[in-house]
Amino acid sequence: MLTNAPKGTKDMMPEEAYKWHFLEEKFADICRRYGFQEIRTPVFEHTELFKRGVGDTTDIVQKEMYTFKDFAGRSITLRPEGTSPVTRAYVEHKAYAGVQPHKYYYNIPCFRYEKPQSGRLREFHQFGVEIFESSDMMADAEVIAIGYEFIREMGITDVELEINSVGCPDCRQRHRDALRAFLEPKYDELCPTCQERFHTNPMRILDCKSPIDQELVKDAPMMLDYLCDECRQAFEDLKANLDALGIPYKVNPRIVRGLDYYTKTAFEFVTTKIGAQGTVCGGGRYDGLIEEVGGPSTPGVGWGMGKERMLMTMEACGFEIPEEAGTEVFIAYMGDEAKKAALKLMGELRSAGVAVQMDVMGRNLKNQFKHANRINAKKTVVIGENELQTGRLTIKDMATGDQKEVSLDSIADELK
């Protein structure tokens, strides 16, 4: 047990870390270009935040949260998603009193107790963006646009944007009544989970992955037919904005998302490259969430994107992530005096931003060169008694074999 990571978790070894660095740097760069600023929230929050924000009837709250009591008896939960903690921080720090709108992005680990599967782990990692204070569908188009552009820049071509409207509380109640009336004669045929959803949140039945339930709801009433005038106009505005931005989309009336806080816009970026569970990014509008967690009535819209799924999709699309530079210079040495000179040179180069290594295993000169090859050092320098006496060192290019002789006094500047 001690030598195995807990089920649903995964180590990131150095040979994989460069891929994550690449993805995270690209995400931070595109957020900067769109005017989003980074926000960081604690890994755990008070459980009540997720019960009120995500919703008591969701699978996340009912089945998937890692919840425990701290030493003071308070109920604490490892965050299962990013939006609720960001809204809590927004309210706590009274950010609503500042310049509007607020545009945030985050890069976080999340935790959900669910069956591990391809691209889904119990500890997973998520990018997210949020825009607060704007009820204009320009904000919805903005968050969709940043997701669309980021996905394209990461070389993912086989992906489709699907959009829907899940309405407001008023039109959702009308749809809920119609959906229950449609499903009531089929109730006994629904899976146990959907029988429970029939009473708590029947719209979630439309999103059930059971083939039997999918067949039962194929002719069910759709939310788009029950939208009020305001929600219908908002959906038309969203489509017009996406058309103007040149972002292709498909209306999918079965997108409901798995969180209770969504209103009006709901969307997903879907691919067939990673199997049936092909959503790489999903989100929507949540105009009542900030008020629900104790803040003023404030609209919001955003999305979350799983990093593991993103990397899987990039790999499936043949995108090659460039490896990081690694060791630029390896300094080999012979003898105690040479070692002192080598350490001095290494310190100067590292202070100048050069990636330098020396042997720390007590190897002989021959094996030091072997090690330089194993770590793919770009250049090597040898310091021995002869080099110290003549004051001349040789820099060798490990890829071409070319060698260049320079003075000991100028080698640091040469390598910089």
C-alpha positions as CSV (number, residue, x, y, z in Angstrom):
1,M,0.0,0.0,0.0
2,L,2.8,2.4,0.9
3,T,4.3,2.2,-2.6
4,N,1.0,2.6,-4.5
5,A,-0.8,5.9,-5.1
6,P,-4.4,5.9,-3.9
7,K,-6.9,4.8,-6.4
8,G,-8.0,7.5,-8.8
9,T,-4.8,9.5,-8.3
10,K,-1.7,9.7,-10.5
11,D,1.9,10.8,-10.1
12,M,3.4,13.3,-12.5
13,M,6.9,12.1,-13.2
14,P,9.5,14.5,-14.7
15,E,9.2,12.9,-18.2
16,E,5.5,14.1,-18.2
17,A,5.9,17.4,-16.4
18,Y,7.0,19.4,-19.4
19,K,3.7,18.7,-21.1
20,W,1.8,20.2,-18.2
21,H,4.2,23.2,-18.1
22,F,3.6,23.8,-21.8
23,L,-0.2,23.6,-21.4
24,E,-0.3,25.8,-18.3
25,E,2.0,28.5,-19.8
26,K,-0.2,28.6,-23.0
27,F,-3.4,28.9,-20.9
28,A,-2.0,31.7,-18.8
29,D,-0.8,33.5,-21.9
30,I,-4.2,33.4,-23.7
31,C,-6.0,34.5,-20.5
32,R,-3.7,37.5,-20.3
33,R,-4.5,38.4,-24.0
34,Y,-8.2,38.3,-23.1
35,G,-7.8,40.4,-20.0
36,F,-8.4,37.7,-17.4
37,Q,-6.5,37.8,-14.1
38,E,-5.5,34.7,-12.0
39,I,-7.3,33.9,-8.8
40,R,-6.2,31.2,-6.3
41,T,-8.5,29.7,-3.7
42,P,-8.0,27.1,-0.9
43,V,-8.0,23.4,-1.7
44,F,-10.8,22.9,0.9
45,E,-13.9,24.9,1.7
46,H,-16.8,24.8,4.1
47,T,-19.1,22.0,2.9
48,E,-22.1,24.3,3.0
49,L,-20.6,26.3,0.1
50,F,-20.9,23.4,-2.3
51,K,-24.3,22.3,-1.0
52,R,-25.7,25.8,-1.7
53,G,-23.7,26.5,-4.8
54,V,-23.5,23.2,-6.7
55,G,-26.8,22.0,-5.3
56,D,-28.1,19.3,-2.9
57,T,-29.6,17.3,-5.8
58,T,-26.5,16.9,-7.9
59,D,-24.4,13.8,-8.1
60,I,-21.4,15.8,-6.9
61,V,-22.9,16.7,-3.6
62,Q,-24.8,13.5,-3.0
63,K,-22.2,10.9,-4.1
64,E,-18.8,12.4,-5.0
65,M,-17.5,15.0,-2.5
66,Y,-14.6,14.3,-0.2
67,T,-16.1,15.6,3.1
68,F,-14.7,15.3,6.6
69,K,-14.9,16.9,10.0
70,D,-11.9,19.0,11.2
71,F,-10.6,18.9,14.8
72,A,-13.2,21.6,15.7
73,G,-16.0,19.5,14.3
74,R,-16.6,21.7,11.2
75,S,-17.6,20.0,8.0
76,I,-14.9,20.6,5.4
77,T,-14.9,19.5,1.7
78,L,-12.1,19.2,-0.8
79,R,-13.2,21.3,-3.7
80,P,-15.0,19.3,-6.4
81,E,-15.1,22.2,-8.9
82,G,-13.8,25.8,-9.2
83,T,-16.7,28.2,-9.7
84,S,-18.2,28.1,-6.2
85,P,-14.9,28.9,-4.4
86,V,-14.2,31.8,-6.8
87,T,-17.7,33.2,-6.1
88,R,-17.0,32.8,-2.4
89,A,-13.7,34.7,-2.7
90,Y,-15.4,37.4,-4.8
91,V,-18.0,37.9,-2.1
92,E,-15.6,37.7,0.9
93,H,-13.3,40.3,-0.6
94,K,-16.1,42.6,-1.7
95,A,-14.7,42.6,-5.2
96,Y,-18.1,43.7,-6.5
97,A,-17.3,47.2,-5.3
98,G,-14.4,47.5,-7.8
99,V,-14.2,48.1,-11.5
100,Q,-16.6,45.9,-13.5
101,P,-16.6,43.4,-15.0
102,H,-14.3,41.1,-13.1
103,K,-12.6,38.5,-15.3
104,Y,-10.8,35.6,-13.5
105,Y,-9.0,32.5,-14.5
106,Y,-7.7,29.6,-12.3
107,N,-5.5,26.5,-12.6
108,I,-6.4,24.1,-9.8
109,P,-6.6,20.5,-8.5
110,C,-10.1,19.2,-7.8
111,F,-11.4,16.1,-6.1
112,R,-14.4,13.9,-6.7
113,Y,-15.1,10.3,-5.6
114,E,-16.2,8.6,-8.8
115,K,-15.2,5.6,-10.8
116,P,-11.8,6.3,-12.4
117,Q,-11.9,6.1,-16.2
118,S,-10.0,7.4,-19.2
119,G,-9.2,11.1,-18.5
120,R,-11.2,11.1,-15.3
121,L,-9.5,10.7,-11.9
122,R,-10.5,11.3,-8.3
123,E,-7.8,14.0,-8.1
124,F,-8.0,15.8,-11.4
125,H,-6.8,19.2,-12.6
126,Q,-8.8,22.0,-14.1
127,F,-8.5,25.3,-15.9
128,G,-11.4,27.7,-15.6
129,V,-12.5,31.2,-16.5
130,E,-15.3,33.3,-15.0
131,I,-16.8,36.8,-15.8
132,F,-18.8,38.4,-13.1
133,E,-21.3,41.4,-13.3
134,S,-22.3,41.2,-17.0
135,S,-25.8,40.0,-18.0
136,D,-25.0,40.8,-21.6
137,M,-24.6,37.8,-23.9
138,M,-21.3,39.4,-25.0
139,A,-19.8,37.9,-21.8
140,D,-21.1,34.4,-22.7
141,A,-19.5,34.8,-26.2
142,E,-16.3,36.0,-24.6
143,V,-15.8,33.0,-22.4
144,I,-16.7,30.6,-25.3
145,A,-14.3,32.5,-27.6
146,I,-11.3,32.0,-25.2
147,G,-12.1,28.3,-24.9
148,Y,-12.5,28.0,-28.7
149,E,-9.2,29.7,-29.4
150,F,-7.3,27.9,-26.7
151,I,-8.5,24.5,-28.0
152,R,-7.5,25.4,-31.6
153,E,-4.1,26.7,-30.5
154,M,-3.5,23.3,-28.8
155,G,-3.9,21.6,-32.1
156,I,-7.3,20.1,-31.5
157,T,-9.3,20.1,-34.7
158,D,-11.9,17.4,-34.2
159,V,-14.0,19.3,-31.7
160,E,-17.5,20.7,-31.9
161,L,-19.1,23.5,-29.8
162,E,-22.6,22.5,-28.7
163,I,-24.9,25.1,-27.1
164,N,-28.3,25.2,-25.3
165,S,-30.4,27.3,-23.0
166,V,-31.5,25.9,-19.7
167,G,-33.7,28.9,-19.0
168,C,-34.4,30.8,-15.8
169,P,-36.2,29.5,-12.7
170,D,-39.6,30.6,-14.1
171,C,-39.4,28.8,-17.5
172,R,-37.6,25.9,-15.9
173,Q,-40.5,25.3,-13.6
174,R,-42.9,25.1,-16.6
175,H,-40.5,22.7,-18.4
176,R,-40.1,20.6,-15.2
177,D,-43.9,20.2,-14.9
178,A,-44.2,19.1,-18.5
179,L,-41.2,16.7,-18.2
180,R,-42.6,15.1,-15.1
181,A,-46.0,14.6,-16.9
182,F,-44.2,13.0,-19.8
183,L,-42.0,10.7,-17.6
184,E,-44.6,9.6,-15.1
185,P,-45.9,6.7,-17.2
186,K,-42.3,5.6,-17.8
187,Y,-41.2,6.0,-14.1
188,D,-40.8,2.2,-13.4
189,E,-38.6,1.8,-16.4
190,L,-36.1,4.5,-15.4
191,C,-32.8,3.6,-13.7
192,P,-32.7,4.0,-9.9
193,T,-30.7,7.2,-10.2
194,C,-33.2,8.8,-12.7
195,Q,-36.1,7.7,-10.5
196,E,-34.6,9.8,-7.8
197,R,-34.0,12.6,-10.2
198,F,-37.6,12.5,-11.2
199,H,-38.5,14.0,-7.8
200,T,-35.5,16.3,-7.3
201,N,-34.3,17.5,-10.7
202,P,-36.0,15.8,-13.7
203,M,-34.1,17.8,-16.3
204,R,-30.9,15.8,-15.3
205,I,-32.7,12.6,-16.7
206,L,-32.1,14.0,-20.2
207,D,-28.4,13.7,-19.5
208,C,-28.4,10.1,-18.3
209,K,-25.9,7.9,-20.1
210,S,-28.0,4.7,-19.8
211,P,-29.1,3.6,-23.3
212,I,-32.5,2.5,-21.8
213,D,-33.1,5.9,-20.3
214,Q,-31.9,7.6,-23.5
215,E,-34.5,5.7,-25.5
216,L,-37.2,6.6,-22.9
217,V,-36.6,10.3,-23.2
218,K,-36.0,10.6,-26.9
219,D,-39.3,12.4,-27.4
220,A,-39.3,14.3,-24.1
221,P,-40.2,18.0,-23.9
222,M,-37.2,20.2,-24.5
223,M,-36.3,23.3,-22.5
224,L,-36.0,25.4,-25.7
225,D,-39.8,25.0,-26.2
226,Y,-40.5,26.5,-22.8
227,L,-38.2,29.5,-22.7
228,C,-39.7,32.8,-21.6
229,D,-39.2,35.9,-23.9
230,E,-36.2,37.1,-22.0
231,C,-34.4,33.7,-22.1
232,R,-35.3,33.2,-25.8
233,Q,-33.9,36.6,-26.7
234,A,-30.7,35.9,-24.7
235,F,-30.2,32.7,-26.6
236,E,-30.7,34.4,-30.0
237,D,-28.2,37.1,-28.9
238,L,-25.7,34.5,-28.0
239,K,-26.0,32.8,-31.4
240,A,-25.7,36.2,-33.2
241,N,-22.5,37.0,-31.2
242,L,-21.0,33.6,-32.0
243,D,-21.8,34.1,-35.7
244,A,-20.1,37.5,-35.6
245,L,-17.0,36.0,-34.1
246,G,-16.9,33.2,-36.7
247,I,-17.3,30.5,-34.1
248,P,-19.2,27.5,-35.5
249,Y,-21.7,25.8,-33.1
250,K,-24.5,23.3,-33.0
251,V,-27.7,23.7,-30.9
252,N,-28.0,20.6,-28.7
253,P,-31.2,20.8,-26.6
254,R,-30.0,17.9,-24.4
255,I,-27.1,19.7,-22.8
256,V,-28.2,20.4,-19.2
257,R,-24.8,20.2,-17.4
258,G,-24.4,18.6,-14.0
259,L,-24.6,21.6,-11.7
260,D,-27.7,23.2,-10.4
261,Y,-26.5,26.8,-10.6
262,Y,-26.7,27.1,-14.4
263,T,-29.2,29.5,-16.0
264,K,-29.8,30.4,-19.6
265,T,-26.5,29.5,-21.5
266,A,-25.1,26.0,-21.3
267,F,-22.4,24.8,-23.6
268,E,-19.8,22.0,-24.2
269,F,-16.8,21.5,-26.5
270,V,-17.1,17.9,-27.5
271,T,-14.7,15.6,-29.4
272,T,-14.8,12.0,-30.6
273,K,-11.0,11.6,-30.2
274,I,-11.2,10.3,-26.6
275,G,-14.2,7.9,-26.7
276,A,-17.8,8.4,-25.7
277,Q,-17.1,10.7,-22.7
278,G,-15.7,13.3,-25.1
279,T,-16.4,16.7,-23.3
280,V,-13.1,18.6,-23.0
281,C,-14.7,21.9,-21.8
282,G,-18.1,22.8,-20.5
283,G,-19.8,25.7,-18.8
284,G,-22.5,28.3,-18.9
285,R,-24.2,31.2,-17.1
286,Y,-25.1,31.2,-13.4
287,D,-26.9,34.4,-12.6
288,G,-28.1,33.3,-9.1
289,L,-25.0,31.7,-7.8
290,I,-23.3,34.7,-6.1
291,E,-26.5,35.7,-4.4
292,E,-26.9,32.0,-3.3
293,V,-23.5,32.1,-1.5
294,G,-24.3,35.3,0.3
295,G,-23.4,38.1,-2.1
296,P,-25.4,40.7,-3.9
297,S,-27.5,39.7,-6.9
298,T,-24.7,39.4,-9.6
299,P,-24.7,37.7,-12.9
300,G,-21.8,35.4,-14.0
301,V,-20.7,33.1,-16.7
302,G,-17.7,30.7,-17.1
303,W,-16.4,27.3,-17.8
304,G,-14.1,24.5,-16.6
305,M,-11.7,22.4,-18.6
306,G,-10.0,19.2,-17.5
307,K,-6.2,19.3,-18.1
308,E,-5.9,15.5,-18.2
309,R,-8.6,15.3,-20.9
310,M,-7.1,18.2,-22.8
311,L,-3.7,16.5,-22.9
312,M,-5.3,13.2,-24.0
313,T,-7.1,15.0,-26.8
314,M,-4.0,16.8,-27.9
315,E,-2.1,13.5,-28.1
316,A,-5.0,11.8,-30.0
317,C,-4.8,14.7,-32.5
318,G,-1.1,14.2,-33.0
319,F,0.0,17.5,-31.4
320,E,3.7,17.2,-30.3
321,I,4.5,19.2,-27.2
322,P,8.1,20.4,-27.4
323,E,10.4,19.2,-24.6
324,E,12.0,21.7,-22.3
325,A,15.5,22.8,-22.9
326,G,17.1,20.8,-20.0
327,T,20.9,21.0,-19.2
328,E,22.7,23.5,-21.3
329,V,26.2,22.9,-19.9
330,F,27.9,20.0,-18.1
331,I,31.2,20.8,-16.4
332,A,33.5,17.8,-16.0
333,Y,36.5,18.0,-13.7
334,M,39.6,16.2,-12.5
335,G,41.2,16.9,-9.1
336,D,40.4,19.0,-6.1
337,E,41.7,22.3,-7.4
338,A,39.8,21.8,-10.7
339,K,36.7,21.0,-8.7
340,K,36.9,24.3,-6.9
341,A,37.3,26.2,-10.2
342,A,34.4,24.1,-11.7
343,L,32.1,25.0,-8.7
344,K,33.0,28.7,-9.1
345,L,32.2,28.6,-12.8
346,M,28.9,26.7,-12.3
347,G,27.8,29.3,-9.7
348,E,28.5,32.2,-12.1
349,L,26.6,30.5,-15.0
350,R,23.6,29.6,-12.9
351,S,23.4,33.2,-11.6
352,A,23.3,34.3,-15.2
353,G,20.4,32.0,-16.0
354,V,22.3,29.1,-17.6
355,A,21.2,25.5,-16.8
356,V,24.4,23.8,-15.6
357,Q,25.2,20.5,-13.9
358,M,28.3,18.9,-12.4
359,D,28.9,15.3,-11.2
360,V,27.7,14.7,-7.6
361,M,28.4,11.0,-7.6
362,G,32.2,10.9,-7.5
363,R,32.5,9.5,-11.0
364,N,35.8,9.4,-12.9
365,L,36.2,11.6,-16.0
366,K,35.1,8.9,-18.5
367,N,31.9,8.3,-16.6
368,Q,31.3,12.0,-16.2
369,F,31.2,12.2,-20.0
370,K,28.8,9.3,-20.2
371,H,26.5,11.0,-17.7
372,A,26.6,14.2,-19.8
373,N,25.4,12.2,-22.8
374,R,22.6,10.5,-20.7
375,I,21.2,13.9,-19.6
376,N,21.5,15.3,-23.1
377,A,23.8,18.2,-22.1
378,K,24.2,20.6,-25.0
379,K,27.8,21.5,-24.2
380,T,30.6,20.2,-22.0
381,V,33.6,21.8,-20.5
382,V,36.5,19.9,-18.9
383,I,38.6,21.4,-16.1
384,G,41.8,19.6,-15.0
385,E,45.3,20.4,-13.9
386,N,46.5,21.1,-17.4
387,E,43.6,23.5,-18.0
388,L,44.3,25.4,-14.8
389,Q,48.0,25.7,-15.7
390,T,47.4,27.0,-19.3
391,G,44.3,29.0,-18.5
392,R,42.6,27.6,-21.6
393,L,39.4,25.5,-21.6
394,T,37.7,23.6,-24.4
395,I,33.9,23.9,-25.0
396,K,32.5,20.9,-26.9
397,D,29.2,20.9,-28.7
398,M,27.7,17.5,-27.9
399,A,25.4,17.4,-31.0
400,T,28.0,18.3,-33.6
401,G,31.3,17.4,-31.9
402,D,32.6,20.9,-32.7
403,Q,35.1,22.2,-30.1
404,K,36.1,25.8,-29.3
405,E,39.0,26.8,-27.1
406,V,38.6,29.9,-24.8
407,S,40.4,31.4,-21.9
408,L,39.4,30.5,-18.3
409,D,38.7,34.2,-17.6
410,S,36.3,34.6,-20.5
411,I,34.5,31.2,-20.5
412,A,31.6,32.4,-18.3
413,D,30.8,35.2,-20.7
414,E,31.2,32.8,-23.7
415,L,28.7,30.3,-22.3
416,K,26.3,33.0,-21.2
